[in-house]
Amino acid sequence: MEHLIKSVETSLRHKNYISALYLTLTLPDICARLDSDDGETSKDKYIKWFNKYLADTYKIKIGADNKEHIFLTGNDLYALRCSILHEGRLDISSQRAQKIHSRFFFTSNHPHLRQINSVLQLDISSFCNEVINAVSKWLNNFKLSDKEPLLKDIVSIFTGNSFSTNDI
């Protein structure tokens, strides 16, 4: 998982924002699959992972009465994931999982968590780093579990001339 996190960080450093976004949106899926008893991921597992590791990042208290405002839900992030990965779109209004937002805008070096009606603006670096932080927190817990050997199954690219039997 560390190599996937580093890939996102490298993409951000090189301003390869689309690559960073695509990989960032898949990280909760990978974590949810690894946490799963059946080794599968799903919408519900993605949302459950979000609720456990990321939801608090996107909640704030506003006003004199400290009313809670939720900028991002697991449903909307899953809808964004589906819309971007399968359709290449930021419009999530046709996604069944969608709950609050209809569209997202990603910016670079502009305000993060800016909401106008059902449109949410996110700074790409802030968003990716928030997900990376959640994945790192999850990974620390996961490494303490008996499922840690499953991490060996995560996609990686061999950089040598060949691979050995230790790699498979």
Secondary structure, DSSP 8 states (H G I E B T S, - for coil): -HHHHHHHHHHHHTT-HHHHHHHHHHHHHHHHHHH-SSS---HHHHHHHHHHHTGGGGEEEETTTTEEEES--HHHHHHHHHHHHHH--SB-TT-TT--S-SEEEEESSS-SSEEETTEEEEEHHHHHHHHHHHHHHHHHHHTTSTTGGGGGGS-----SSS--GGG-
